[in-house]
């Protein structure tokens, strides 16, 4: 039996009816999840603290502490607020659903529900939560795990695509001289440039991820790779100039302190280096292989002055 990509997650089932609780437990274990159970709200709160579940299936009507109150307490706690909660309710009134959502529930299912609906909603909420947790707080872009998953899915589907690894040259000097707030503006600028450049054609393989700092990964169709790189370079260089002080631009440089502690002139430029790996003939079988090649290409690109896109020209 094939397991879910979210298999292994720990799910707390909070349900006071033993039969329903056991049916849910049976299905969850068959799907590859680790299951813990609670028969009332009080026990649920204790188990959350003890076992730290990845998701909670929470019945609305519970003895001791009802589901809405359990949800409210968990969502108001710093350590528990990010645990996703799917509310289970036998009632169909809108007010009950609203009460659960107002308390912070991430989703709800009305009983009786089908096995397929339960399976789909759990998978959706877990994937969405993982993606939200991983997104870079500065740019809002997905991080390393999502990048890898996207690329591996394309490889598994035998889909041709280009992987572009990008970072900025002369960014450190700018960041040291102008400060982190202005440096963050550069990072947000390049993120916006990348999203606009990659998303222009609307291909299903399109993707932009933020590894961290000034390191980004782009995925686009092979045929679009050169145009995407050209757009990134042109747009970024046209817009980044506005982040330099006018007096520095007029002078053409600003003063930085090098690693030896000496003053040095730094020109008013930040450049883009892109390493482009083409997987149009299934030359690469994994994300790791493509990253290794892009790392070597990037080293080569760094030896050149100005913004550049270095293409891997290997063919089967």
C-alpha positions as MATLAB code, in Angstrom:
seq = 'XXXXXXXXXXXXXXXXXXXXXXXXXXXXXXXXXXXXXXXXXXXXXXXXXXXXXXXXXXXXXXXXXXXXXXXXXXXXXXXXXXXXXXXXXXXXXXXXXXXXXXXXXXXXXXXXXXXXXXXXXXXXXXXXXXXXXXXXXXXXXXXXXXXXXXXXXXXXXXXXXXXXXXXXXXXXXXXXXXXXXXXXXXXXXXXXXXXXXXXXXXXXXXXXXXXXXXXXXXXXXXXXXXXXXXXXXXXXXXXXXXXXXXXXXXXXXXXXXXXXXXXXXXXXXXXXXXXXXXXXXXXXXXXXXXXXXXXXXXXXXXXXXXXXXXXXXXXX';
ca = [
       0.000    0.000    0.000;
       1.365    3.427   -0.970;
       1.639    5.831    1.938;
       0.777    9.526    1.929;
       3.566   12.034    1.400;
       2.460   13.341    4.829;
       2.718    9.863    6.368;
       4.497    9.682    9.696;
       2.779   12.767   11.065;
       1.416   12.435   14.612;
      -2.335   13.079   14.814;
      -4.341   13.554   18.005;
      -7.946   12.344   17.679;
     -10.242   13.980   20.239;
     -13.640   12.252   20.125;
     -15.882   11.131   22.996;
     -17.719    8.425   21.023;
     -15.545    5.269   21.181;
     -16.836    3.750   17.931;
     -16.145    6.864   15.882;
     -12.772    7.296   17.564;
     -11.724    3.734   16.693;
     -12.885    4.025   13.073;
     -10.855    7.216   12.631;
      -7.892    5.604   14.355;
      -8.072    2.557   12.056;
      -8.066    4.679    8.909;
      -5.296    7.003   10.063;
      -2.992    4.107   10.916;
      -3.687    2.529    7.515;
      -2.632    5.797    5.889;
       0.663    5.725    7.760;
      -0.007    8.244   10.524;
       0.919    7.892   14.185;
      -2.280    8.217   16.239;
      -2.921    9.292   19.811;
      -6.427    9.518   21.284;
      -8.345   11.531   23.838;
     -11.946   11.068   24.948;
     -12.497   14.560   26.372;
     -11.156   18.101   26.129;
      -9.244   18.006   29.383;
      -7.284   14.917   28.348;
      -6.684   16.463   24.921;
      -5.005   19.533   26.415;
      -2.750   17.315   28.524;
      -1.774   15.134   25.542;
      -0.931   18.141   23.387;
       1.587   19.237   26.007;
       2.994   15.728   26.448;
       3.115   14.472   22.844;
       3.143   17.606   20.640;
       1.000   16.346   17.723;
       1.391   17.601   14.144;
      -2.393   17.887   13.697;
      -5.513   17.603   15.856;
      -8.907   16.180   14.835;
     -11.138   17.834   17.415;
     -14.804   17.061   18.046;
     -16.951   20.100   18.774;
     -19.092   18.487   21.490;
     -16.889   17.100   24.272;
     -17.265   16.474   28.021;
     -15.327   18.534   30.593;
     -13.949   21.085   28.127;
     -15.751   21.501   24.781;
     -13.990   21.580   21.436;
     -14.312   25.329   20.897;
     -12.664   26.058   24.245;
      -9.899   23.508   23.600;
      -9.237   25.134   20.248;
      -9.221   28.624   21.755;
      -6.743   27.653   24.481;
      -4.381   25.943   22.059;
      -4.429   28.764   19.535;
      -3.723   31.332   22.267;
      -0.629   29.480   23.513;
       2.746   30.349   22.014;
       3.969   26.740   21.775;
       0.658   25.286   20.551;
      -0.730   28.048   18.333;
       0.818   26.632   15.155;
      -0.647   23.128   15.515;
      -3.360   22.804   12.836;
      -6.828   21.835   14.055;
      -9.625   20.242   12.021;
     -12.935   20.552   13.852;
     -15.374   17.613   13.747;
     -19.050   18.390   14.246;
     -22.342   16.534   13.848;
     -24.179   19.831   13.628;
     -24.862   21.598   10.350;
     -25.729   25.030   11.704;
     -23.525   27.810   10.368;
     -23.108   29.231   13.872;
     -21.296   26.086   15.036;
     -18.872   26.230   12.131;
     -18.288   29.945   12.683;
     -17.620   29.354   16.396;
     -14.926   26.840   15.560;
     -13.290   29.037   12.940;
     -13.438   32.058   15.243;
     -11.625   30.014   17.887;
      -8.832   29.439   15.372;
      -9.680   26.095   13.721;
      -7.915   25.585   10.399;
     -10.699   23.523    8.817;
     -13.837   21.574    9.729;
     -15.664   18.397    8.696;
     -19.351   17.775    9.299;
     -20.265   14.276   10.514;
     -21.033   11.871    9.007;
     -18.070   12.305    6.675;
     -16.637    9.946    4.119;
     -13.287    8.212    4.413;
     -12.168   10.026    1.255;
     -13.067   13.464    2.609;
     -11.246   12.855    5.876;
      -8.173   11.615    4.001;
      -8.137   14.601    1.638;
      -8.626   17.253    4.318;
      -5.920   15.858    6.602;
      -3.448   15.713    3.741;
      -4.342   19.223    2.573;
      -4.027   20.813    6.028;
      -0.712   19.081    6.783;
       0.786   20.130    3.452;
      -0.465   23.691    3.805;
       0.874   23.968    7.352;
       4.273   22.598    6.386;
       4.484   25.075    3.521;
       3.474   28.033    5.706;
       5.979   27.141    8.432;
       8.783   26.878    5.924;
       8.156   30.103    4.029;
      10.824   32.737    4.400;
       9.484   35.472    6.718;
      11.091   38.254    4.669;
      10.030   37.270    1.145;
       7.148   34.876    1.819;
       8.696   32.416   -0.631;
       8.887   28.654    0.039;
      12.147   27.277    1.401;
      14.499   24.365    0.915;
      12.049   21.513    1.571;
       9.462   22.850   -0.860;
      12.136   23.514   -3.476;
      13.402   19.958   -3.240;
       9.878   18.486   -3.312;
       8.960   20.499   -6.410;
      12.088   19.490   -8.319;
      11.858   15.835   -7.287;
       8.218   15.741   -8.419;
       9.207   17.076  -11.852;
      12.007   14.510  -12.110;
       9.627   11.691  -11.143;
       7.099   12.890  -13.732;
       9.805   12.940  -16.460;
       9.033   16.605  -17.005;
      11.719   18.687  -18.770;
      12.657   21.844  -16.871;
      15.440   24.287  -16.062;
      16.723   24.770  -12.513;
      18.325   28.165  -11.905;
      20.391   28.824   -8.779;
      20.840   32.536   -8.112;
      22.716   34.718   -5.689;
      23.898   38.320   -5.532;
      27.430   39.699   -5.925;
      28.628   42.685   -3.862;
      25.612   42.368   -1.602;
      27.632   41.944    1.611;
      29.407   45.287    1.186;
      26.076   47.002    0.525;
      24.510   45.342    3.577;
      27.405   46.327    5.844;
      27.472   49.912    4.619;
      23.760   50.719    4.408;
      22.540   48.453    7.215;
      20.290   45.411    7.434;
      17.039   47.257    6.774;
      18.284   48.495    3.411;
      19.779   45.063    2.755;
      16.359   43.519    3.348;
      14.978   45.869    0.705;
      17.426   44.395   -1.799;
      16.342   40.853   -0.904;
      12.664   41.745   -1.252;
      13.409   43.461   -4.548;
      15.151   40.450   -6.098;
      12.343   38.173   -4.832;
       9.769   40.373   -6.576;
      11.859   40.437   -9.751;
      12.123   36.635   -9.767;
       8.407   36.038   -9.201;
       7.495   38.412  -12.029;
      10.085   36.965  -14.413;
       9.213   33.318  -13.813;
       5.452   33.719  -13.585;
       4.996   35.676  -16.782;
       4.338   32.662  -19.021;
       2.218   30.663  -16.561;
       3.841   27.241  -17.001;
       2.907   24.492  -14.504;
       6.613   23.859  -13.797;
       7.199   27.493  -12.712;
       8.530   27.896   -9.180;
      10.508   30.410   -7.103;
      12.059   29.429   -3.764;
      14.192   31.275   -1.216;
      16.936   29.160    0.336;
      18.000   31.994    2.625;
      20.004   35.219    2.566;
      20.609   36.163   -1.072;
      20.290   32.572   -2.366;
      17.276   31.694   -4.521;
      16.153   28.848   -6.782;
      13.992   29.253   -9.871;
      12.343   26.549  -11.955;
      10.952   27.216  -15.429;
      10.552   25.489  -18.809;
      13.789   24.784  -20.666;
      12.711   26.936  -23.602;
      12.016   29.910  -21.318;
      15.257   29.780  -19.296;
      17.267   32.298  -21.329;
      14.406   34.803  -21.478;
      13.824   34.437  -17.724;
      17.494   35.097  -16.980;
      17.566   38.098  -19.306;
      14.454   39.548  -17.663;
      15.853   39.024  -14.162;
      19.114   40.796  -14.970;
      17.498   43.717  -16.803;
      14.745   44.279  -14.240;
      16.956   43.919  -11.160;
      19.720   46.209  -12.422;
      17.169   48.847  -13.440;
      15.467   48.828  -10.044;
      18.278   48.238   -7.538;
      19.921   51.566   -8.332;
      17.183   53.356   -6.390;
      18.399   51.716   -3.165;
      21.785   53.473   -3.274;
      22.136   56.936   -1.735;
      22.031   59.701   -4.403;
      25.380   61.102   -3.269;
      26.995   57.653   -3.625;
      25.536   57.237   -7.093;
      26.823   60.660   -8.107;
      30.295   59.772   -6.822;
      30.112   56.262   -8.298;
      31.226   54.438   -5.148;
      30.969   54.176   -1.371;
      33.594   53.272    1.227;
      33.643   49.848    2.882;
      36.020   48.161    5.312;
      37.633   45.061    3.815;
      38.574   41.863    5.689;
      41.994   43.276    6.558;
      40.363   46.293    8.181;
      41.342   48.684    5.393;
      39.091   51.201    3.680;
      38.176   50.302    0.111;
      36.013   51.755   -2.623;
      32.966   49.704   -3.604;
      31.222   50.630   -6.866;
      27.489   51.287   -6.775;
      26.490   47.968   -8.276;
      24.953   44.732   -7.083;
      25.171   41.968   -9.642;
      23.256   38.742  -10.236;
      24.927   35.373  -10.808;
      22.715   32.572  -12.122;
      23.695   28.937  -12.663;
      21.296   27.278  -15.119;
      20.977   23.477  -15.184;
      18.835   22.047  -17.981;
      17.096   18.717  -17.437;
      15.459   18.377  -20.824;
      16.589   14.802  -21.569;
      16.414   13.318  -18.062;
      20.150   13.708  -17.641;
      19.683   14.223  -13.892;
      17.816   11.864  -11.597;
      17.579   13.955   -8.439;
      17.560   17.440   -6.978;
      20.916   16.776   -5.297;
      22.595   16.019   -8.638;
      21.307   19.267  -10.105;
      22.413   21.291   -7.087;
      25.930   19.845   -7.356;
      26.168   20.949  -10.985;
      24.709   24.381  -10.253;
      27.258   24.900   -7.475;
      30.125   24.330   -9.908;
      28.536   26.615  -12.503;
      28.053   29.341   -9.917;
      31.731   29.207   -8.946;
      32.630   29.744  -12.577;
      30.147   32.604  -12.912;
      31.638   34.338   -9.872;
      34.956   34.684  -11.698;
      33.322   37.039  -14.208;
      32.418   40.664  -13.684;
      28.873   41.925  -13.926;
      25.562   40.061  -13.962;
      25.672   36.726  -15.746;
      23.745   33.511  -16.387;
      25.987   30.456  -16.859;
      24.343   27.545  -18.675;
      25.181   23.874  -18.247;
      25.621   22.660  -21.825;
      25.824   18.937  -21.122;
      23.654   16.686  -23.287;
      22.814   12.992  -23.281;
];
